[in-house]
Amino acid sequence: MGEFVDVGGTGFWVEQRGRGPDVLLIAGLGDSAEVWQAQLDGLADRYRVTAFDNRGVGRTPMPEGGVTVPMMADDAAGVLRALGVPAAHVAGFSGGSVIAQELALGRPEVVRSLVLVSTWARPDPYFLVMTRFWRWMVAEAPDPREALEAFYLWIYTRRAHADGTVDRLVEEVLAFPHQQAVEDFQRQLDAFRTHETLDRLGEIRAPTLVLAGEQDLAAPPHLGRVAAEAIPGAGFEVLPGEAHQPFQEVPEMFNDRVDAFWRQVEAHRGGTG
């Protein structure tokens, strides 16, 4: 069961599970904390896992005037502070990975390590046109179901569309009682779609792992590779056969991979005092 925590006068909805080293999960465009359910459940035996609703998603309100990525990075740091967590292993996917990059750049003391899933550091022309289409697609779609079904063509594998996974996810989103307004989706998208970090990523000192889905249409592997190559010492891996949200489609494999990375970071920290 989650709770609201106060961050600068705004109530942020937070879900937290487990005991152990702290992990902060940062969701992407349009996704509430529930998107991380398989990690909240599957990693809680080894970590204290925290996920939260970004501004304008789920139960956390969108401020007047919209949001920026640095604002959302400050929010993530504020959530940790409100929970009394001095530092955490930070994992973000898609738009959340851009927030995570900004958090590692602006508040390095709170980031023990960094996992960037389906990430980018500088949008390319395809990305800009695709996201501009998303912006008007959600407003012009005949109804929310049609908007989700269209959007998910970029997000999930053909396998997930064929085996009923996407149908199930669509039903879950439509049944969710805290629907995101179209305007809030657009405001969040506006913050993500043109944000750039590439020229600053060399400043990141946290141990970093970048994961890309081989079949990701929204943030294909070459965008993640560029980000990884700009971060000193970062690892880069392509997940064969996977798309934009592997932590949902293949959660056991994803959880095992990030667990191995975090254990390596913890062991190194222990070995160096």
C-alpha positions as CSV (number, residue, x, y, z in Angstrom):
1,M,0.0,0.0,0.0
2,G,1.4,3.4,-0.9
3,E,1.3,6.8,0.7
4,F,1.7,10.5,0.0
5,V,4.9,12.2,0.9
6,D,5.4,16.0,0.9
7,V,7.9,17.3,-1.5
8,G,8.1,21.1,-1.6
9,G,4.4,21.4,-0.7
10,T,3.2,18.8,-3.3
11,G,2.0,15.4,-2.3
12,F,3.8,12.7,-4.2
13,W,2.3,9.2,-4.3
14,V,5.0,6.6,-3.3
15,E,5.1,2.8,-3.2
16,Q,7.8,1.1,-1.2
17,R,8.5,-2.5,-0.6
18,G,11.2,-4.6,1.1
19,R,14.4,-4.2,3.1
20,G,18.0,-3.9,2.1
21,P,19.9,-1.4,0.0
22,D,17.7,1.4,-1.4
23,V,16.5,1.4,-5.0
24,L,14.6,4.2,-6.6
25,L,12.6,3.5,-9.7
26,I,11.7,6.4,-12.0
27,A,8.9,5.8,-14.5
28,G,8.5,7.2,-18.0
29,L,5.9,9.0,-20.1
30,G,2.4,8.4,-18.8
31,D,3.3,5.7,-16.3
32,S,2.4,5.6,-12.7
33,A,4.3,3.7,-10.0
34,E,2.3,0.6,-10.8
35,V,4.3,0.1,-14.0
36,W,7.1,-1.2,-11.7
37,Q,4.9,-3.8,-10.0
38,A,7.1,-6.8,-11.0
39,Q,10.1,-5.0,-9.5
40,L,8.3,-3.9,-6.3
41,D,7.3,-7.5,-5.8
42,G,10.3,-9.3,-7.3
43,L,13.2,-7.4,-5.8
44,A,11.7,-6.7,-2.3
45,D,13.4,-9.7,-0.8
46,R,16.8,-8.1,-1.5
47,Y,16.2,-4.4,-1.6
48,R,14.1,-1.6,-0.3
49,V,12.4,-0.6,-3.5
50,T,10.7,2.7,-4.0
51,A,8.6,3.9,-6.9
52,F,6.5,7.0,-7.2
53,D,4.1,8.9,-9.5
54,N,5.8,11.7,-11.4
55,R,4.0,15.1,-11.6
56,G,0.9,14.8,-13.7
57,V,0.7,11.1,-13.5
58,G,-1.5,8.9,-11.3
59,R,-2.1,10.6,-7.9
60,T,0.6,13.3,-8.1
61,P,-0.8,16.6,-9.5
62,M,0.6,18.5,-12.5
63,P,1.7,22.1,-11.6
64,E,0.4,25.1,-13.4
65,G,2.7,25.7,-16.4
66,G,3.8,22.1,-16.9
67,V,7.1,20.5,-16.0
68,T,10.7,20.3,-17.0
69,V,13.2,17.4,-16.7
70,P,15.3,19.3,-14.1
71,M,12.2,19.9,-12.1
72,M,11.3,16.2,-12.2
73,A,14.9,15.3,-11.2
74,D,14.5,17.6,-8.2
75,D,11.3,15.8,-7.4
76,A,13.1,12.5,-7.4
77,A,15.7,13.8,-5.0
78,G,12.9,15.3,-2.9
79,V,11.1,11.9,-2.7
80,L,14.3,10.3,-1.3
81,R,14.7,13.2,1.2
82,A,11.1,12.9,2.3
83,L,11.6,9.2,2.9
84,G,14.9,9.7,4.8
85,V,16.9,7.9,2.1
86,P,20.4,9.5,1.8
87,A,21.3,7.7,-1.5
88,A,19.9,4.9,-3.7
89,H,20.6,2.8,-6.7
90,V,18.5,4.7,-9.3
91,A,16.9,3.0,-12.3
92,G,14.8,4.9,-14.9
93,F,13.3,3.9,-18.1
94,S,12.5,6.0,-21.2
95,G,11.6,9.5,-19.9
96,G,12.4,8.3,-16.5
97,S,15.9,7.5,-17.7
98,V,16.4,11.1,-18.8
99,I,15.2,12.2,-15.3
100,A,17.7,9.7,-13.8
101,Q,20.5,11.2,-16.0
102,E,19.7,14.7,-14.8
103,L,19.5,13.5,-11.2
104,A,23.0,11.9,-11.5
105,L,24.3,15.2,-13.0
106,G,22.7,17.6,-10.5
107,R,22.6,15.6,-7.3
108,P,25.3,13.0,-7.6
109,E,25.5,12.4,-3.9
110,V,22.1,10.7,-3.9
111,V,22.9,8.3,-6.8
112,R,24.8,5.2,-5.7
113,S,24.5,3.7,-9.2
114,L,22.5,4.3,-12.4
115,V,20.5,1.9,-14.6
116,L,19.2,3.5,-17.8
117,V,16.6,1.5,-19.7
118,S,15.5,2.5,-23.2
119,T,17.3,5.7,-22.9
120,W,18.6,8.5,-25.1
121,A,20.8,11.6,-24.5
122,R,20.1,13.5,-27.7
123,P,16.9,13.0,-29.8
124,D,17.4,12.2,-33.5
125,P,15.1,13.4,-36.3
126,Y,13.1,10.1,-36.2
127,F,12.5,10.5,-32.4
128,L,11.4,14.1,-32.8
129,V,8.8,13.3,-35.5
130,M,7.6,10.2,-33.7
131,T,7.0,12.1,-30.4
132,R,5.3,15.0,-32.3
133,F,2.9,12.4,-33.7
134,W,2.3,11.0,-30.2
135,R,1.4,14.5,-29.1
136,W,-1.5,15.0,-31.4
137,M,-2.4,11.3,-31.6
138,V,-3.6,11.2,-28.0
139,A,-5.8,14.2,-28.6
140,E,-7.2,13.1,-31.9
141,A,-7.8,9.4,-31.2
142,P,-11.5,8.3,-31.2
143,D,-11.2,7.2,-27.6
144,P,-8.7,6.2,-24.9
145,R,-8.6,2.6,-25.9
146,E,-7.7,3.5,-29.5
147,A,-5.0,5.9,-28.2
148,L,-3.4,3.2,-26.0
149,E,-3.5,0.6,-28.7
150,A,-1.8,2.9,-31.2
151,F,0.8,4.1,-28.6
152,Y,1.7,0.6,-27.6
153,L,2.7,-0.3,-31.1
154,W,6.0,1.5,-30.3
155,I,6.3,0.2,-26.8
156,Y,5.8,-3.6,-26.7
157,T,7.1,-6.5,-28.8
158,R,5.1,-8.2,-31.5
159,R,5.1,-11.2,-29.1
160,A,3.3,-9.1,-26.5
161,H,0.7,-8.1,-29.1
162,A,0.2,-11.7,-30.2
163,D,0.0,-13.4,-26.8
164,G,-2.5,-11.2,-25.1
165,T,-0.1,-9.2,-22.9
166,V,-0.9,-5.9,-24.6
167,D,-4.7,-6.6,-24.4
168,R,-4.3,-7.2,-20.6
169,L,-2.2,-4.0,-20.2
170,V,-4.7,-1.9,-22.1
171,E,-7.5,-3.2,-19.8
172,E,-5.5,-2.5,-16.7
173,V,-4.8,1.1,-17.8
174,L,-8.4,1.7,-18.7
175,A,-9.5,0.4,-15.3
176,F,-7.0,2.5,-13.4
177,P,-8.9,5.0,-11.3
178,H,-6.3,7.8,-11.7
179,Q,-6.3,8.5,-15.4
180,Q,-3.8,10.9,-16.9
181,A,-5.4,13.9,-18.7
182,V,-4.4,14.3,-22.3
183,E,-3.0,17.7,-21.5
184,D,-0.8,16.3,-18.8
185,F,0.5,13.6,-21.1
186,Q,1.4,16.3,-23.6
187,R,3.1,18.4,-21.0
188,Q,5.2,15.5,-19.8
189,L,6.0,14.6,-23.4
190,D,7.1,18.2,-24.2
191,A,9.6,18.0,-21.3
192,F,11.1,14.7,-22.5
193,R,11.1,14.9,-26.3
194,T,13.7,17.7,-26.8
195,H,15.7,17.4,-23.6
196,E,19.4,16.8,-24.1
197,T,22.1,15.7,-21.8
198,L,24.8,14.3,-24.2
199,D,27.3,17.1,-23.7
200,R,27.2,16.7,-19.9
201,L,27.1,13.0,-19.5
202,G,30.9,12.8,-19.1
203,E,30.4,14.4,-15.7
204,I,28.6,11.3,-14.3
205,R,30.7,9.4,-11.9
206,A,28.1,6.8,-10.6
207,P,28.6,3.2,-11.9
208,T,26.2,3.0,-14.8
209,L,24.5,0.2,-16.8
210,V,22.6,1.1,-20.0
211,L,20.1,-1.5,-21.2
212,A,18.5,-1.3,-24.7
213,G,15.8,-3.6,-26.3
214,E,16.9,-5.0,-29.6
215,Q,13.5,-4.4,-31.1
216,D,12.8,-1.0,-29.4
217,L,11.2,1.3,-31.9
218,A,10.8,4.3,-29.5
219,A,14.4,4.4,-28.2
220,P,16.4,2.0,-30.4
221,P,19.8,0.6,-29.3
222,H,21.9,3.1,-31.2
223,L,20.5,5.9,-29.0
224,G,21.4,4.0,-25.8
225,R,24.8,3.2,-27.1
226,V,25.5,6.9,-27.7
227,A,24.5,7.7,-24.1
228,A,26.6,4.8,-22.7
229,E,29.7,5.8,-24.6
230,A,29.4,9.3,-23.2
231,I,29.3,8.1,-19.5
232,P,32.8,7.2,-18.1
233,G,33.0,3.4,-17.5
234,A,29.3,2.7,-18.4
235,G,28.3,-0.8,-19.4
236,F,26.0,-1.2,-22.4
237,E,23.9,-4.3,-23.2
238,V,21.3,-5.0,-25.9
239,L,18.5,-7.4,-24.8
240,P,17.8,-9.7,-27.7
241,G,14.2,-9.8,-28.9
242,E,13.0,-7.2,-26.4
243,A,11.4,-3.8,-27.0
244,H,10.9,-0.6,-24.9
245,Q,9.7,-2.0,-21.6
246,P,11.5,-5.3,-20.9
247,F,11.0,-4.9,-17.1
248,Q,7.3,-5.6,-17.8
249,E,7.6,-8.2,-20.6
250,V,10.5,-10.3,-19.1
251,P,10.6,-9.2,-15.5
252,E,12.5,-12.1,-14.1
253,M,15.3,-11.7,-16.6
254,F,15.3,-7.9,-16.0
255,N,15.3,-8.3,-12.3
256,D,18.2,-10.8,-12.3
257,R,20.3,-8.5,-14.5
258,V,19.8,-5.3,-12.4
259,D,20.3,-7.4,-9.2
260,A,23.6,-8.7,-10.5
261,F,24.7,-5.1,-11.3
262,W,23.7,-3.7,-7.9
263,R,25.4,-6.6,-6.1
264,Q,28.6,-5.8,-8.0
265,V,28.3,-2.2,-7.1
266,E,27.7,-3.1,-3.4
267,A,30.6,-5.5,-3.4
268,H,32.9,-2.9,-4.8
269,R,31.8,-0.3,-2.3
270,G,32.4,-2.9,0.5
271,G,35.8,-3.7,-0.9
272,T,37.0,-0.1,-1.1
273,G,35.5,1.0,2.2
